[in-house]
Amino acid sequence: MTERITPGRYPGYDVLSKRDTLSWNDKTREVIDARLSVPRVPVFLSIEAWQTLEALCDRVMPQPPGRARVPLAAYVDRQLSAGKTKGYRFAHMPQPAEAWRRGLAALDEVARREQGRPFALLTQSDQDALLEQMADGSLQASSLGTMPSQTFWTSHVVHDVIGAYYAHPEAWSEMGWGGPASPRGYVRLGLDRRDAWEPHEAAPGDEEHVARKNRRVR
């Protein structure tokens, strides 16, 4: 496996270096491998909705440069394709697949009405302005039907996009998490305690030294 350098608070740390160690069992490897193999193409949404979703994900969860990107839109699309639900549904909200269709269509509808082009082609500031309207419930679009945009924002956009990001090993490396450590497990659970195989956090100016230590963490 090619060693990668992760910038940030845990420089040099790559949680995938644990894939073939005692940290992960066969089931964990199977689940993570499947997660890493998801291609960035739609299987459920239309091309237009997919482009809107990709643009939305880039604004909701901007990703650090210089490293592999988490395919957020693909993860949301696959959840919709699989018919996954959260086990609950707010009043006036349709099922997730229909909610996402309406929400993405509403962004495109307002973008075309106000800017003459689809949401994916707006400037970042104009995209942010429409997302702020969605978040505060002031977005006006016939595509929404009776669905409140504010509820869609909190229960689907924030929940699904942010959740997709932090389900990916790139995010685990970024925040210094060792992943689902089975069968090894975590032992030192108290404050300011760290198992020997967990990464070191860098202090300002100490990144290079810490990166060398984190490359040895297994």
N, C-alpha and C positions, 0 to 999 in steps of 0.2 A: 504494500500500500504506500502511495506517495505521501510523504509527510507534508502537511500544510501548516502555514503560520496564521494563526488567528489573532488579529489585532484587538485592542481593547483592554479590558480589565484582567483578562486571562490570556495574555499573549503566548503563542506557541502551543496552546492546548487544543487538542482535537479529540472529541469524545469518540469518534469512530476508531481511534487506535485501540479501544477496548473491545472491539467487535469479536476478536478471536481469543479473548482472555476469559478468565473465570468470572468476570463481571457480568457477562451476558450468557444466557442459556440459548438453546436452539430455537425456542419459540420467540424469544426477544429478537434474535438475529433474523428470523423469518419475517416478523412484523416490520422491523426497521428496513430490511432490504426491500420489501414491497413498497414501503413509504418513499424510499429513495428512487424507485424505478418509475414513478408516475410521470408520464410525458406531459409537456406543456401544450396540450391540445385539448379542445373541448370534446366531450362525448355526450353531453346532455344539452348544454346551451347552444343557441344559434351563434354564428360567427359574430354578428353585431352585439349580442348580449355578452359574449366572451370578451370582446374588445373593451366594452364598458366595464366589465368586472375586473379585467387586468388593470385598467386605469384607476379604478376605485381602490384596488388593493395597494397600488403604488403610493396612493395618497394616505390611506389609513395606516399602512405599515411600511413606511419607507425603509429600504434595506441598506445596510452599510456597503460601501463600495469595496472592491478588491477581494471578494470572496464569492462562493457559489450562492446563487439566489434560491430562496425557498419558493417553490411553485404554488403560491397561495391560490391563484385563480383555479388551478387544476385541482387542488384539494377541495375547494368549495364545490366545483363542478362535479367531482366524484361523489361527494356526499349527497348531492341532489340526485345524481344518477342512481345511487343505491337506495334512495327513498328514506334516508335516515331522518329521524325526528329527535327532538330534545326530551320527549316524554311529557311535554305540556304545551299549551298554546294559549296565547293571550286572546281576549275578546276582540272581535273585528279583524283578526289575523287569519289569513288562509294557511294552508299547509306550506312547508318551507319552499318547495319547488315553485309554487305559484307566487309566494311572497317575493322570492328572488326575481322571478320574471317581471313582476309588476315594478319592483323597486328599480331594477336596471333600466326598464323601459321608461320609467318616470324621469330618470336622470337624462336619458337621451332626448326625451320629449322636450324638457325644459331647455336643454342646451341648444337644440335646433330652433326652438321658438325665440330664444333670447340672443343666441350667438350665430345662428345659421349653420352650425356644424355639430356633429355628434360629440358626446361627452368626452370620448377618448382623444379627440383632437383639440380640446380646449387647452388653454394655458393652465399651469398648475394652480395659479391663484384663482382662476375662474372655476376650476374643478373644486377647489376648496370652498369657494363661496356657495356652490350648489350643495356640497356635502354638509355645510353648516346649516343650510335651510332644511335639509333632510333631518339633521340631528335635532333641530329645535322645533320641528313640526310645521314649518311654514312653507314647505315645498308644495307648490300647486301644480298638479298634473292629473289629467284624466286617467292616465295609465294606472294610477294608484287605486282607483275605484274607492271603496270605503276603507281601505287599509291606511292606518295612520303612519306617516313616514317616520315619526319619532320612535314608535314602537318597533318598526322594521329596523331602524338604525341600531337600537340597543340590543334587540333580541336576535338579530341575524347578522348585520354587518360587523359590529364590534365583536360579538360572540364568535362568529364563524371565522372571520379573517384573523383576528388576534390569536384565537385558539389554534388555527392551522399553523401559524408561524411558530408558536412555542411547542408544537408537536414534532418539530423537525430538529435533527441533530445539529444543524448549523446554529440554531438558537441555543441549544444546550451548551455548545462550546462557548458561545458568546457570554453566557451567564455562569459558566463554570460548573455545570451540573454533569454528573457522571452517567446519567441515564438510569434506566430501570436495572439496578444492580442485583440481578438474580442469576446465580445463587449466592453471590458473595455477600450482598447486603451492606447496610450502613451500620457502623458500630458507635462512633463518636458523634453523638447527636446533640451535645450541649453547645451553648453559645461559644463562639471562637474556638471550637474544636474541629479538627479536620482529620479524616482518615488519610493514611499515607498515600493512597492512590488517588486522592482528590487533588485538583489543581491548586496552585498558589495564586493569590490575587496580587497584582502588581501595584506598588505605590508609584506616584509620579517620579519619573527619572530612573525607575528600577525595572523598566520593561524588558530590556535585553537580558538581564540576569535571570528574571523570572521566566522568560521564554525558554531559556536553556533548561531550567528545572522542569517546566511543564512538558517539554518534549520527552522527558524520561518517565513521566507519570503513566503508569499502566494499571 
